[in-house]
Amino acid sequence: MEAPNRQMTATWDRATNQLHLHNGRISYLARVLEDGSLGHLYFGPALAPGRGYGHLGPPEFHGFSDRLTEFIALECPTGGGGDFRIPALTVRHADGSAALHLAYAGHRIIAGKPAIPGLPSTYVESPGEAETAEVLLVDAAGAVEVRLLYTIFADAPVIARSVRVRNAGQRQVTVRCAMSASLDLPDARWDLLHLSGTWARERHVVRQALRPGRAAVSSLRGASSHEHNPFVVLARPHATEDQGEAYGFSLVYSGNFRAEAEVDAFGTTRLRLGIEPEGFSWTLDPGEEFSTPEAILAYSGAGLGGLSDAYHRLYRERLARGAWRDRPRPILLNSWEGAYFDVSENRVLAMAAAARELGIELFVLDDGWFGERDDATSSLGDWTVNRRKLPDGLDGLARRVEALGMRFGLWIEPEMVSARSRLFVEHPDWAIGIPGRPRTESRSQLVLDMSRAEIVDHLFGVIGDVLRSAPISYVKWDFNRNITEPFSLALPAERQGEFLHRYVLGVYDLYDRLTREFTDVLFESCAGGGGRFDPGMLAFSPQGWTSDEMDPVERLRIQWGTSLCYPLSSMGAHVAAVPNHQVGRIAPLATRAAVAFFGVLGYELDPTKLDPDERSAIAAQVAFYARHRELFQRGRFVRLRSPFEGDGNEVAWMAVADDRRRAVVGWYRILNHPQAGPGRIPLRGLDPGARYRVTAWPPGDDSMASRNALERGGDDLMSAGILVVASRPETAARGDFQARLFVLEAVDAD
Ligand code: GLA
């Protein structure tokens, strides 16, 4: 993050009771209205500090009275009064009633940013990086206190929001819905963008115009899910990658969530984001408090790219934590698709030795190394090495891998238990299920009740023992099924609605304890591919397994969609064998690599089965990636041509160094067509005054290298564009699934 910026302020004007969060890029404004509620005034480009903006709210507001007040913009809308739009907070009082009338009761401004108990959140490294405003609202009946927290960072167009609800009364209160943020916008000319799909095609971009009524994405799966992601955008209909207004809404959470937009009868829009209310409730005894996860709201006046820039930087630098946050990530070989469950010391060492010859830096032993695990039907929970497969244990194996000059990594799935396992025999009551009801089957495995402290303690012990037993530098933490029949034997009936959130808190607790103890281990999150690829996981695992699908054509869409919110450094991207194991497609090796380069590169195949041409090609890929690793993992990612627009046949993106002196452009054409003709793709983010040397990769297979190899100006490359297709048919690239990379290096003017 940049040095503290003097323009950053969170100010409360006592005369007008107006809160203004300002940092020179954005302003966020709220004001106490005449009925005491906290009205929303504005979120957008920075407005001059020190002025009153009460005119952006209602002239006067003494509470909802008739239809003419129904569109009032509020910071924390509640149910049961005269606001009939989607609420941010609903409770059930001890008498069974549900109305809440929240009125301002005080505020404070704090330097820096407080942590949220039990939950991951963005952070600061010095108090000067951010200011936080905390506004206290109290219900008319006095028993419910709500604190709204707003953090403004010195140099990011984002506001971090969260909510705390406290029972200040004498009897129980049950929270039924506690959104992390609600934002009222004065019109409805918005498209809702969300990232949706399923296993092996996660996070495709879906864009739909808002209409009167509600539009929502959510998860009821106990995890953020493959199907939807806790990230949505409201973009102007004409907004593109680099133009137009857009608001981003991202939830730092890994469990059930809902993002929902409502357009009311007056043409205003409300967007709310938080824990999914369906099935949720949280009972507060007198004095107890509930904290919501954090929502990060971003504003961009420069299209979706501006939003992505803001999220990428914040999440890479002030959400991800630990020693690996800033370190270059190793190029890995993962054993899964190369060996599946058929692992043995000899096989693993042969794979590792072959991988090392290719320049690969980390060998990851995936599923199959523990218990009696020969297929997916047994042994989860028994985290002891299988000596039949690995006679010298993990230690012997890891040391031999290290002797080859590589690091050693391991797959685990701590939250699960197989019915065929010692753990299940010993503790059948640790698996989630409802006594007297059948359990829904999934991948022959059950889920442990992570809401119970003794189970988290047990896992901390056994996983800790595994990590201490051998030189393990990397952990892939998987989660391969959804949660069904949610229920905890440890919770009373009236608290079962807390279960799924308590589950997530248990997972965070385990992650927190393990990452704090094993500070040098690189953690990668995974959930059957990208089923829990969210900011909550990113706080502990600086990288995540993006998808089980590695086919480059499919990956173009997955990585493009993922990149809307998540930085390159968070996206695990592997080159797999062909035919692809999911779709059977046979794409050229160079194309598989040219897509996987944009992220954290790995290979997931059996390197002992490669022919000499493949071996030399992969060795060259690894060397090329290593040379440009900083760009591929930490460059500014600029999306140029979308797989979701037009026929989606041509895709392009680029990664640019912060100082703009180096960049790599990726260009992909899925199906070849006769007479494809010349193409030019205008680049973005370069220095218009610089001259760049352009080299093509892979080298020497068409005339593009020489045609671009002229030193070209940044202005030329951005306005006229880079040449991507040879214009003479005899030199045009042939075949389907083509890819070209272009490396741009600024040359000093002389
Ligand atoms: C999940 C992961 C895969 C692999 C398998 C192992 O599906 O996404 O990468 O680790 O589990 O069972």
Residues whose N, C-alpha, C, O or C-beta is under 5 A from the ligand:
A	BS01	GLA	W336 D366 D367 A527 G528 G529 D548
